[in-house]
Structure formats: C-alpha cells, structure tokens
C-alpha cells in the first residue's frame, strides 16, 4: 500500500467517513498501513475509532491484533506516566518553580477522548528562565539525568532529562525556558502571559497553556521545528484544539496570530488540519483563515516555503540574532559546541582527537544543511 493511500485511509477513518478496510488483501499492504499509522502517530485513534464502531475485527488480522495490542499497552503505560508527571510537577511546586505543560501530554487530557490515545515519548514543561537552574536541580533530585544534546545557549532553549523506571519504562522531561529554539519565535509568547491564560489539568496536578496560546504554539512548533517531518498527529492536535474552542477563544487566537506576526503560519496549519480532518470550529474555517492571512509580509512566512534547504533555516536564525556579536556567538555554537558535548557525541568513535571531531562535525553538518526539507 503506497504511503499516500495509507494516509488517505487513516484520515478517512479518523474522520469517520469509513470503517472498512479498502486496501489490498495481502500482508505487505497491512504492514505498510501499520507502519504509516504508527509513524504518523494516529494508530491509537484509528484503533479506538474502529473498536468503537465494532469494525476492528473485520480488518486484516495483523492490523486488528496489532491495533488492539497497542491500545492495551498504551492504557497501561499512561497510568504509570501520569503518576510520574504528577510527581515531577509536585516536586517543582514544592521548590517554588512554576511550570506549564504544553504540546502532546496536556492535549491528551484536555482534547483527546482518552489520554492514552495520544502517543508521546516525553512531557514538555516551560519554566521561567530565571527558574531554570532550580528546575534542573529538582529534576536531578527526582532521579533524572540530562541527555547529551547540543548545549549552546543560542541553539537550545531546552534540555532533555531522562529517568529509567522499572518495567522498562523511560520517563523523559523536555525542560524549556523559552517557547522555541528558533530565534524568531523564542519570545513570541512570554511565560507570564502564558501563565495568565493557563488552564488546569487536574489529572496531572498541573496547568497547561490555554487553548488560544496552545493552538498558536502548536502551529508554530510544527513549522519551525518539524517541517521535514509532517506527521499527521500534529495536525490532528490542531484540529482538536480548534474544534474545542468557542467563538471568543478563536477570536483571541486570530488576534494573537496577527499581533505576533505568525498569521500566515497559523492560517496554513489550520487549513491543512481542516483539509485532513474537517475541523468545524465555532467560526467558519474559511473566515478564520482569511483573517489570519496578513495584509503585509511577515518574516515568519519564510518558514512556509516548500522544499526549503536546511541552510535557509540556519541562516534565518542567524539573521534574527541581535547584533554582530550575537551572530558570531550563534555561528560559533553551531560549529564548535562544548568539548563535553563532543566527547559524549563521539564516544566509541574512532575519531578520538577533539580537533578532528570538530572538523568531522563541520563537514557532515554542512552537507546536511544543504539537503531539502519536506513541506
């Protein structure tokens, strides 16, 4: 089954346009469908939709058994992860560190029919930059250790922390102190305004971005950070958020998009979600999109250019660094990350001499920069 055919069938099932298997009756087609559904993060929604319609048993056996197994496993893991997230949030609160949930995990509890239907490998938390060190200490006391990622202050405005638990479950916290690593979007929304509009997530004992803020961040995040990975789950998040909002919330979203000069990005993502899943919010989608489209060019619209080379994204980030000193620091952090990161990245490699490691990184990195990204 070609990937485009699998995607079309996934979207039709999610929209409830069909609950019938329309692919070829062969194992290869079933395997291709499963791979596409998992890769796009919608296998659990497909499974729940088919199960709810009483149609799962009529699908090819490999698909039916794997989807049913996935539902059971996700429900079990969700209980463990829910308790762990609540423990982390309680620890941060006890140490006086306000934190806000965003992206997949809180959406699972606020927008999805059941939290285990939204797959995620980590939980994203935003803290104030001044609280970052205390948040890191809190995570370390809770048993978390930082993953070896590029650590330049202008490249990464987040850190990944992991803890291995019993039963083979790996807990991952993505700690952010700005909403985006991309310079142009890093201060699009501040912690204080996000906190002012936050909503409670009682199951986790914490708070998450409010719907207008969350929808804007979801649109921007996909375009700014995952243009090369257009997974359907991110557009399904946009669909569910928009569909859950009343007229006042959607009006607030439109004002935010235009005011923060990301209207074109928001219009593009809402249109894509509507085309796939038929979003029907309180305001007609065509009107919503029309009012988001800016009357004058927005710098952020450059991220919507199809098949962009990665070097253009790097150059965009370089362009928006303040002053020539900031630009030099940004270029230096890209080319020469810390020795600690390099030692960890090249651990076990034959390239053991630090200058040779830097040279290898520059040569291979530049080659990757000139590859095209998928829209």
N, C-alpha and C positions, 0 to 999 in steps of 0.2 A: 504494500500500500504506500504510494508516494506521500511525502510529508504534508504536501498541500491538501491531499484528500483526507488524511488523518486529522489535520487541523480543522477542516470544514466539518467533519463528522463530530469532533469534540465540541465545537461551538454550537452545532445544531442540538446536540444532546443537552448541553448546559442551558440553552435557550428553551429546552423542552419542545423543540419542533419535531423531534423524533426520539423514540426509544428503541428503534430497531437497528440491528447490525446491517450495514449496507455495503460492507467491504467484501472482498473475495473470500471464498471458503477455503483458505489454506493457512497453514501455520505461520508462514512468513508475513502475511498481512496482519494476523493477530499480534505477532511480535512487534511489528512496525507501529501499530496503533498504541500498544502499551508503552513503547519507548517514547512516542510523541506525547502521550498523555502525561507520563511522569516527567519528561523533560520540560514540558510547559507548566507543570505544577497543578494540573487540573484533574489528575486521575481520581482524587478522592471525591471531588464534586461530581464527576461523571459516575463514580460508583454509587454515591448516595442518591443521585437522580434516578439511575436505573433501578436501584434497590427499592426506592420509594414507589416507583411505578410498577413494581413486580415484574420487571423485564430483565433483570440481571441474568437469570437462569437461562434465558433464550439466546444469550450471546455465546460466541465460541468459547469452549471450555477453558482454554488458557487465560482468556481475558476475564471471564466471570470469576474464576478461582483466585486470580491474582488481585483483582479489584476488591473482592470480599476480604481477602487476607490483609490487604493494605488498610482497609477501614478498621479492622480489628486491632492491628498493630498500632495505628496512629492514635486510636482512642486510648490505648494503654499507655503509650508514651506521653500523651498530652497530660495525663494526670500527674505523672512524675515531674514533667517540666513546669506545669502550673505551680506545684508546690515549691519548686526551686526558684522560680521567678519571684513568687511572693516572699520567699526567704531573703533573696537579694534586695528587693525593694524595702523590706522591713529593716534590713541592716543599714541601708543608705539613710533611711529616715531617722534611725536611732543615732546616727552620727551627724545629723544635721545637713544632709546633702539632698536637696530636692532633685528629683529625676522624673522625666517624662518618657512614657513609652510611645513608640511610633513604628510605622510600617507593619509587617505581617502579623506579629503576635497580637497587638491590641485589636487589629482589624478582625482577627479570628474570633474575638469575644464580642465585638460590637457590631459586626456586619454579617458574618457568616452564619448559616443556620446552626452549625455546631462548631466549636473551636477546633476539633481535630480534623476538620475538612480543609483547613488552610495550612499546607505544609510550610515549615520553616526550619532552618538549621540554627538560627540564633535569635536573640532578643535584642532589639535596638533601644538604647537608652540615651537621652540627651540630658546633659548637666550644664550648668554654667561653667565657663572656662575657669573661673576662679575656684570652683569646687573640684576641678579635675583631679588634683593630687590626692585630696581626701577620698574621692570616689575610687581611685586606684588602690589606695591603702585598704579601703573597705572590701573591695573585691579580693585582694590578696589575703586578707584575714579570713575571708569566706572560702578560701581554698583555690582561688583562680590564679592562673599564670598567663602572662602576656604571650601572644603568638608573635613569632618573628615576622614583622611586616616593616616595610619602609617607614622610617620614623621621622622624616623631615617635617618640621612644623608647618611648612607651606604646602606640603604634599598631602599629609594625612592629618585630618582634624578628628581622628577617631583612633581607637585602639581595640584590638580583639583580645578577649580574655577567655580562657577555657578551663573547664574542670571535668575530669573523668570521674564518673559515678559508677556505682555498682550496676551490674546488668548490662554493661557495655554502652550505657547512655552517656553521651558527651554534651555537657552544657556549655553554651557559648554566649558570651555577652559582648555586643558591639557597643563600646562606650564612645559617644560623640560629645564634642563640646561646641560644635557648630553644625548647622543642618546639612552642609555639603562639603566635600573636599574640593570641589571646583571653586576657584576664587570668585567667579562672577556670581555664584549663588550662595556663598558661605554665610552672608549676613542678610539674605532675603527676608528671613524672619528671625527675630531675636528670641532668646529663651523667655524673657519677661512677657512678651506678647503671646507666645505660645502657651505659657503657664496661665495667663489671664483667661484664655479661651479653652482651657483643658477640660476634659470630661473624665468622670470616674470610671474605672474598670474594676468593679467590686470583686470579681473572681480572682484578680491578681493583687488586690490591695493597693492599687496604684492609680495613676492618672495618665491619660493619653492626649495627644493633640486633638483639639476639637475638629468636627467634620470639615469646615471650610479650610482651615490650615492643613488638615491631613490630606485633603484632596489636592491642594496645591503642591504639597511636598511630594506626594505620590507621583503626580505628573512630572515634576521637575526631576525627581530622582531617576526615573526610568530613562529620560532623555539624556541627562547629564552623565550618568554613570553606566548605563546598560544599553546604549544604542546598538552595540554589537550582539546583544542577547535579548531579542524582543520576545520574552516569554509571555504567554497568554495570561498567566496568573496575575501579572502586574496590571494588565488592562482589565482583568476581572475585578481587581481591587478598585480601580477607578469606577467601573460600572456599579459595584455595590455601594460605594461611598456616595456617588451621585444619586443613585436610586433611593438612598435612605434619607436624603436631605429635603427639607421643606423649602418653600419659596424664599423665605428670609435667609436661610443658610446658603442657598445657591446664589442669591444676590450678593451676599458677603464674599463668597468665593470669586465671583466676577470682579467685584471691586478690588479685591486683593490681587488677582491676576493682572489687571490693568495697572494698578498702582505700583506694583513691584516689577513691572515690565517683563512679565513672563506670560503674557496673554496668549501669544502665538503658540507657545509650548502647551499651555493648558487647553487651548482650542483643539490642537492636533490630537492630544491624548484622549480628550472626551469624545471627539469624533471617531477615533479608532475603536474605543470601547463600545460606542453606540453601534458602529458597523458590525462588530462581532457579536454583541450580546443584547442589542436592542434596548439600551438604557431608556427609561421613561421617567425622568425626574419631574418635579413639580413645575418646572419651567420647560417649555418645549426645547428640545435639544438644538434645533436649528437656530433658535433665538439666542440660546446660551452661547453657542459657538460664534455667532455673528458678533455678539457684544464683547467677546473675549479677543477677537481679532483686532490688533492695534491699528490706529489711524496713521501712525508713523512707525518707522522701522525700530525694532527692539534688538539690542546687541545679542540677547539670548537666543534669538531666532536662528542664529548661525548653527546652533546645535541640531536643527531640524534638517539640514542639508543632507540629501540621500547619499549613501556610499561615501561618506567623508573618510579621509585618511586620518589615522590617529594623531599624526603630527599636527593636524589642524586643531585638535582638542588641546594638545600640549601648548601650542602657540597661543590659543585663546586664553589659557590660564596664565601664560607668561605676560600677555598683553595687559591683563587686568591686575597684575601685581602693582602695588603703589610705589612709584619712584624707581630710579635705575638701581638703587641698592636692593630693593625688593626683587627686581627682575634677576639680578645677579645671584642672589641667595636662592631663588627658585630654580634657576638653571643648575647651580651647584648642587642642590639637594637631589635633583633628578639624576645628575651624572655621578655624584660622589656621596651616596648615603653613608651613614656612620659605619666605622670599622666593625662594630659589634653586629650590625645587621649583615654586613658582607660575610663575616665569619660564619654566622648561622646559615645564610643562604647557600654558601659554598661548602658546607660541612659534608664530608665524604667525597667531595670532588677532587679530581687530580690537580685542579688549578688551586694550589695552596698558597702561592705568593700574592700578597694583598694587591700590589700594583697590577699584576696580571688579572686578578679578579675584576678590578675596576675596568680594565681595558676590555675584557670579555663582556662585561655588563654593557658597556657603551656600544660595542659593535653589534651585539644581539638586540639591544634595546632600540637602536636606531632602525634596524631592519623591521622590527615590529611596528614602530611608529608610522612607517610608510605603507602598512597594509590598510586595506579599506575595511570600514566597519559596515555591517548590515544596518539598514534603516529600521 
